[in-house]
Amino acid sequence: MLCQHYEHIHEGADSAFSVDASNITFGAGCLAEVGDIARSLGMARVAVFTDAGLVATEHVATVLRSLKVAGVDVALYDDVRVEPTDESFKAGTKFAADANVDGFISVGGGSVIDTAKAANLYSTYPAEFLDYVNAPIGNAVPVPGALKPHIACPTTSGTGSECTGIAVFDLLEIQAKTGIASKMLRPTRALVDPDATLTLPANVVAASAFDVLSHALESYTARPYTQRPAPTTPSARPSSQGANPWSDLGCTEALRLAGLYIERAVADANDVEARHQLMWASTLAGIAFGNAGCHVPHGMSYSVAGLVRDFQPDGYPLGESMVPHGMSVIVNAPSVFRMTATDQPGRHLEGARFLGADVSDAAPSEAGDALSERIIELMKATGMPNGLNGVGYGSDDVTALVNGAINQRRLLDNAPLEIDEQVLTTMYEGALSYW
């Protein structure tokens, strides 16, 4: 018998959930195993995707050495864009098609892994670009079949992209992020080497860690799978199927680790324990949201990132305006959880407790404030921007932000309450500043 959170199945709702477990190797030094794994997957010529900032690092050198020793031919693509766009996805696809590869290896953060996913998809099953993109922005055409093998090697402790079938990008024509979601996009293998995070700047660690935190909180407070419509066929059950007992396991431990180690990992690059533990939290949260899905903070983040004007964060490419993904998520989160707590106060209180807050005397009516205040404490302690004002937005921008987010239905419909334009407006207004 499942816990009370899942007992009440609504008429026409799903009564089962699926578990998709990623094939992961975790541990210091495991990047050196990539050559042997590539050969075991039948790869003879691979596209190695990375970006200009990583291509000269020891992480990429380790991967290339391992592939050479294994006798795997390499086509190197180091032009991945940080915070990719539809145009950069198309450029990666052209490279992969021209290189005539039989597999993909991505070495980098979520931008690199997502670009490799898209290049794999479109070079394997060519189509009009919007065909595979999530509805209603795209046509949500199902991926026709299995893709070529893809080994993901994350170098940041945040996106969890190595565990999911989601690829996110900026669609330039609408100035907002959207994505492609299919179980077929999930990497075949993931090599998660926590040593890769030891060289990351503090601000990158903070932004990526808050992505972890929000992945876990959003999946844990998502609409339960028993309150989502049953799929028309079992094979049509989405990865974003709502909160479920499997995803809960990863969410709760990821939150506990985030609460313990975020501040330490940001403050001290030599704190190996803290940075390793955040990488493990990222893996757990990636597995969790890959089976449950995120909701409103991520949906809101897409327009926050897409409409950026002149914000340039420390630790990221110079001369380019951007709101890094984890940052664009967390500036919304306190405002969102204040409102969603009215539906699931117990889960929000538990989330605050897992993050280290003392909620022993908190009433259900205080759940939203308790969780939001704990997130804000962590944001202040790690130098995150003070809400939307901190990344360059004001009250005059709220309408545009709402317009950029309202069509992110894959995310918004996974929330525990109904999200319309008025609710989004209130959430953005509440996210303008926190202190």
Legacy VTK file of the C-alpha trace (Angstrom):
# vtk DataFile Version 3.0
C-alpha trace
ASCII
DATASET POLYDATA
POINTS 435 float
0.000 0.000 0.000
1.380 3.385 -0.981
1.557 6.405 1.293
-1.501 8.610 1.687
-0.137 11.106 -0.837
-0.893 8.618 -3.616
-4.003 6.847 -2.331
-6.723 8.892 -3.996
-6.911 8.065 -7.672
-9.172 10.471 -9.559
-11.566 9.236 -12.216
-9.678 8.942 -15.490
-6.337 9.385 -13.749
-3.323 7.130 -13.963
-3.058 4.247 -11.520
0.510 3.211 -12.317
3.895 4.849 -12.708
6.953 3.886 -14.710
10.542 3.640 -13.498
13.246 4.485 -16.003
16.630 3.965 -14.373
19.656 5.502 -16.027
22.791 3.403 -16.525
25.332 5.352 -14.473
28.922 4.935 -13.363
29.757 7.304 -10.496
33.151 7.926 -8.963
36.380 9.875 -9.050
38.368 9.120 -12.174
35.643 7.261 -14.055
36.000 9.470 -17.145
38.961 7.280 -18.050
36.542 4.368 -18.594
34.847 5.989 -21.589
36.928 4.220 -24.253
36.160 0.737 -23.001
32.467 1.561 -22.650
32.333 3.070 -26.133
33.787 -0.108 -27.603
31.360 -2.254 -25.624
28.505 -0.254 -27.166
29.821 -0.936 -30.656
31.132 2.566 -31.306
33.894 2.840 -33.895
33.640 6.537 -34.807
32.142 8.987 -32.330
31.287 12.656 -32.171
32.745 14.148 -28.989
30.741 17.253 -28.081
32.169 19.908 -25.748
32.511 23.702 -25.635
35.300 26.204 -26.169
35.840 26.678 -22.452
36.264 22.964 -21.777
38.103 21.681 -24.817
41.537 22.466 -23.358
40.786 20.974 -19.927
42.068 17.733 -18.487
38.498 16.369 -18.491
38.329 16.408 -22.287
41.948 15.241 -22.575
41.151 12.229 -20.376
38.208 11.285 -22.582
40.188 11.667 -25.797
43.094 9.586 -24.440
40.761 6.828 -23.342
39.075 6.726 -26.751
42.437 6.621 -28.529
43.636 3.718 -26.398
40.411 1.871 -27.204
40.891 2.451 -30.912
37.793 4.631 -31.315
37.968 7.274 -34.047
36.931 10.770 -32.923
35.258 13.725 -34.603
35.633 16.598 -32.121
32.969 19.323 -31.929
33.950 22.094 -29.512
31.548 24.795 -30.702
28.643 24.041 -28.330
26.996 27.221 -27.132
26.522 27.756 -23.396
22.720 28.113 -23.072
22.078 26.641 -26.557
19.631 27.965 -29.138
17.734 26.382 -31.991
20.506 27.660 -34.294
23.274 26.063 -32.222
21.307 22.777 -32.116
21.116 22.897 -35.918
24.860 23.571 -36.185
25.626 20.568 -33.968
23.281 18.427 -36.032
25.015 19.390 -39.287
28.398 18.506 -37.791
27.164 15.092 -36.666
25.544 14.332 -40.016
28.618 15.389 -41.996
30.965 13.444 -39.685
29.091 10.173 -40.283
29.435 8.940 -36.691
27.920 5.897 -35.008
27.767 7.341 -31.499
28.018 10.441 -29.336
30.026 11.421 -26.267
29.249 14.682 -24.464
31.755 16.224 -22.046
30.376 19.278 -20.290
27.380 20.725 -18.524
23.747 20.555 -19.506
24.272 22.715 -22.588
26.768 20.231 -24.021
24.737 17.144 -23.127
21.508 18.639 -24.490
23.205 19.680 -27.745
24.510 16.146 -28.227
21.006 14.775 -27.604
19.541 17.074 -30.250
22.314 16.343 -32.751
21.780 12.630 -32.225
18.030 12.982 -32.769
18.015 15.199 -35.843
20.953 13.497 -37.564
19.351 10.073 -37.002
15.768 11.068 -37.887
15.903 14.291 -39.943
12.780 16.443 -39.672
11.596 20.020 -39.603
13.095 21.496 -36.464
9.809 22.203 -34.644
8.471 18.714 -35.303
10.034 17.185 -32.171
9.688 20.289 -29.987
7.202 20.244 -27.110
3.624 21.350 -27.853
2.100 23.891 -28.126
5.264 25.645 -29.294
6.256 22.694 -31.490
4.457 19.713 -32.957
5.541 17.130 -30.356
6.048 14.437 -32.993
7.151 11.226 -31.227
10.748 10.206 -31.772
10.476 7.395 -34.349
12.831 4.928 -32.674
16.076 4.301 -30.854
18.936 6.759 -31.282
22.652 6.087 -31.604
24.520 5.330 -28.363
25.320 8.420 -26.291
27.711 8.491 -23.326
27.182 11.629 -21.217
30.067 12.894 -19.072
28.799 15.808 -16.936
31.294 18.357 -15.636
28.873 20.390 -13.503
26.868 19.316 -10.475
23.511 20.612 -11.538
21.536 19.864 -14.652
21.077 16.114 -14.296
20.800 16.022 -18.089
22.794 12.793 -18.153
19.778 11.109 -16.503
16.919 12.571 -18.540
15.342 12.502 -21.970
15.016 16.295 -22.118
16.969 18.784 -24.250
16.400 22.479 -23.514
17.223 25.423 -25.770
16.358 29.053 -26.544
13.950 29.351 -29.457
15.188 32.651 -30.811
12.006 33.646 -32.626
9.990 33.726 -29.401
12.816 34.787 -27.037
12.091 31.972 -24.619
13.380 28.548 -23.796
11.525 25.396 -24.672
12.599 21.818 -25.152
12.324 18.368 -26.620
11.212 15.581 -24.295
11.338 11.888 -25.102
12.585 8.830 -23.276
14.545 8.066 -26.439
16.813 11.056 -25.753
18.056 9.676 -22.441
21.807 8.977 -22.753
22.723 5.312 -23.045
25.354 5.624 -20.315
26.524 8.324 -17.935
29.998 8.659 -16.455
29.700 10.960 -13.448
33.162 11.933 -12.249
32.847 14.301 -9.257
36.469 15.419 -9.645
35.323 17.340 -12.717
33.653 19.917 -10.460
36.766 20.805 -8.467
37.854 23.438 -10.997
34.478 25.168 -11.295
34.169 28.850 -10.253
32.096 29.503 -7.146
29.232 31.188 -8.998
28.905 28.261 -11.416
28.799 25.836 -8.482
26.098 27.929 -6.811
23.905 28.281 -9.887
24.148 24.597 -10.784
23.536 23.513 -7.185
20.329 25.518 -7.042
19.216 23.747 -10.193
19.678 20.498 -8.250
17.736 21.875 -5.304
14.847 22.995 -7.486
14.792 19.748 -9.500
14.295 17.885 -6.249
11.759 20.278 -4.731
9.706 20.537 -7.899
9.600 16.781 -8.409
8.727 16.216 -4.756
5.868 18.753 -4.849
4.665 17.953 -8.377
1.124 16.837 -8.989
0.968 13.162 -7.948
0.798 10.687 -10.810
-2.589 9.544 -9.446
-3.963 13.013 -10.231
-2.728 13.150 -13.811
-4.694 11.834 -16.800
-4.071 8.216 -17.687
-2.132 7.899 -20.956
-4.031 6.850 -24.042
-1.673 3.873 -24.288
0.925 2.598 -21.813
3.731 3.544 -24.181
2.474 7.143 -24.188
3.041 7.627 -20.439
5.376 10.649 -20.262
8.622 10.917 -18.354
7.084 13.906 -16.584
4.477 11.656 -14.987
4.193 13.500 -11.671
5.427 12.764 -8.171
5.690 9.056 -7.421
7.308 6.828 -4.789
10.387 6.162 -6.935
11.171 9.821 -7.590
10.531 10.659 -3.921
13.541 8.551 -2.925
15.953 10.612 -4.997
14.300 13.935 -4.164
14.529 13.622 -0.406
18.177 12.567 -0.342
19.154 15.200 -2.910
17.499 17.879 -0.759
19.253 16.670 2.358
22.629 16.770 0.644
21.950 20.171 -0.912
21.038 21.635 2.470
24.238 20.298 3.991
26.753 21.070 1.269
25.742 24.006 -0.960
27.344 26.686 1.204
30.524 24.680 1.755
30.952 23.799 -1.907
30.562 27.418 -2.994
32.808 28.841 -0.289
35.789 26.511 -0.760
36.938 24.933 -4.032
39.218 22.688 -1.983
36.318 21.168 -0.049
36.369 17.928 -2.001
33.727 16.281 0.157
31.217 19.078 -0.428
31.718 19.181 -4.178
31.575 15.391 -4.500
28.383 15.258 -2.436
26.735 17.911 -4.618
27.600 15.853 -7.695
25.888 12.852 -6.101
22.890 15.043 -5.218
22.744 16.172 -8.843
22.687 12.546 -10.009
19.928 11.620 -7.571
17.826 14.651 -8.498
18.371 13.932 -12.194
17.052 10.408 -11.796
14.129 11.778 -9.782
12.966 14.525 -12.117
13.634 12.280 -15.100
10.784 10.145 -13.727
8.540 12.820 -12.202
9.150 16.095 -14.022
9.652 19.628 -12.799
7.011 22.316 -12.625
6.579 26.084 -12.282
10.037 27.429 -11.300
11.490 25.753 -14.382
8.572 26.887 -16.556
9.078 30.480 -15.424
12.835 30.251 -15.911
12.486 29.817 -19.656
11.351 33.391 -20.237
13.730 34.757 -17.581
16.619 33.307 -19.593
15.136 34.061 -23.004
14.414 37.769 -22.454
17.720 38.671 -20.788
19.087 42.086 -21.689
22.487 42.936 -20.195
23.029 40.650 -17.192
26.490 39.034 -17.233
27.192 36.685 -14.314
30.629 35.988 -12.904
32.238 32.726 -13.966
30.490 32.496 -17.345
31.641 33.503 -20.865
32.619 37.168 -21.012
30.786 39.628 -23.200
27.588 37.592 -23.439
24.383 38.443 -21.631
22.770 35.422 -19.993
20.957 34.227 -16.922
22.442 30.770 -16.268
19.826 28.065 -16.049
20.033 27.302 -12.335
19.981 31.009 -11.547
16.964 31.636 -13.790
15.157 28.870 -11.908
15.981 29.800 -8.337
15.042 33.478 -8.615
11.460 32.279 -9.104
11.388 29.411 -6.622
10.622 31.165 -3.303
7.633 32.948 -4.828
6.328 29.757 -6.433
6.595 27.584 -3.334
4.803 30.174 -1.198
1.787 29.634 -3.452
1.996 25.900 -4.191
2.226 25.129 -0.467
-1.491 25.799 -0.129
-2.089 22.533 -1.980
0.560 20.346 -0.345
1.628 21.932 2.951
3.036 18.691 4.333
5.357 18.152 1.395
6.546 21.752 1.514
7.287 21.501 5.226
9.197 18.293 4.613
11.155 20.017 1.853
12.155 22.793 4.247
13.179 20.222 6.852
15.291 18.250 4.380
17.064 21.506 3.505
17.949 22.051 7.145
15.184 24.328 8.452
13.682 23.786 11.882
9.981 23.284 11.173
9.141 21.361 14.337
6.679 24.033 15.471
5.480 25.147 12.046
1.783 24.894 11.204
0.589 23.764 7.769
-0.399 27.356 7.016
3.252 28.359 7.468
4.654 25.761 5.066
5.144 28.091 2.110
6.925 30.727 4.145
9.108 28.151 5.904
10.318 26.621 2.649
10.750 29.933 0.859
12.702 31.499 3.713
15.107 28.559 3.819
15.733 28.871 0.063
16.297 32.608 0.462
18.795 31.976 3.285
20.786 29.706 0.995
20.575 32.182 -1.900
21.920 35.011 0.252
24.691 32.829 1.666
25.940 31.865 -1.804
25.666 35.193 -3.631
22.630 34.479 -5.780
20.779 37.496 -7.241
17.958 39.055 -5.236
15.076 37.788 -7.328
14.199 39.079 -10.775
15.452 42.575 -9.941
18.872 41.039 -9.419
19.065 39.775 -13.021
17.766 42.960 -14.616
13.989 42.712 -14.619
11.399 45.071 -13.118
7.655 45.225 -12.689
7.246 46.519 -16.258
8.635 43.221 -17.544
6.111 40.956 -15.831
3.674 40.787 -18.757
6.427 39.777 -21.183
7.734 37.182 -18.738
4.240 35.708 -18.362
3.770 35.603 -22.132
7.055 33.757 -22.495
6.137 31.135 -19.907
2.427 30.480 -20.342
2.936 27.973 -23.171
5.361 25.812 -21.190
2.515 23.403 -20.491
4.699 20.285 -20.010
6.011 22.003 -16.884
3.087 24.143 -15.768
0.587 21.284 -15.959
2.805 19.235 -13.648
2.243 21.728 -10.828
0.047 20.789 -7.865
-2.362 23.640 -8.659
-3.774 25.056 -11.877
-1.504 27.634 -13.509
-3.063 30.339 -15.649
-1.906 33.823 -16.643
-3.139 35.423 -13.426
-1.361 32.890 -11.229
1.846 33.317 -13.231
1.551 37.093 -12.952
1.274 36.856 -9.164
4.250 34.500 -9.021
6.469 36.765 -11.135
5.437 39.796 -9.099
6.302 37.924 -5.920
9.710 37.020 -7.362
10.857 40.581 -8.113
12.858 40.820 -4.868
13.174 38.943 -1.584
15.386 41.022 0.689
LINES 1 436
435 0 1 2 3 4 5 6 7 8 9 10 11 12 13 14 15 16 17 18 19 20 21 22 23 24 25 26 27 28 29 30 31 32 33 34 35 36 37 38 39 40 41 42 43 44 45 46 47 48 49 50 51 52 53 54 55 56 57 58 59 60 61 62 63 64 65 66 67 68 69 70 71 72 73 74 75 76 77 78 79 80 81 82 83 84 85 86 87 88 89 90 91 92 93 94 95 96 97 98 99 100 101 102 103 104 105 106 107 108 109 110 111 112 113 114 115 116 117 118 119 120 121 122 123 124 125 126 127 128 129 130 131 132 133 134 135 136 137 138 139 140 141 142 143 144 145 146 147 148 149 150 151 152 153 154 155 156 157 158 159 160 161 162 163 164 165 166 167 168 169 170 171 172 173 174 175 176 177 178 179 180 181 182 183 184 185 186 187 188 189 190 191 192 193 194 195 196 197 198 199 200 201 202 203 204 205 206 207 208 209 210 211 212 213 214 215 216 217 218 219 220 221 222 223 224 225 226 227 228 229 230 231 232 233 234 235 236 237 238 239 240 241 242 243 244 245 246 247 248 249 250 251 252 253 254 255 256 257 258 259 260 261 262 263 264 265 266 267 268 269 270 271 272 273 274 275 276 277 278 279 280 281 282 283 284 285 286 287 288 289 290 291 292 293 294 295 296 297 298 299 300 301 302 303 304 305 306 307 308 309 310 311 312 313 314 315 316 317 318 319 320 321 322 323 324 325 326 327 328 329 330 331 332 333 334 335 336 337 338 339 340 341 342 343 344 345 346 347 348 349 350 351 352 353 354 355 356 357 358 359 360 361 362 363 364 365 366 367 368 369 370 371 372 373 374 375 376 377 378 379 380 381 382 383 384 385 386 387 388 389 390 391 392 393 394 395 396 397 398 399 400 401 402 403 404 405 406 407 408 409 410 411 412 413 414 415 416 417 418 419 420 421 422 423 424 425 426 427 428 429 430 431 432 433 434
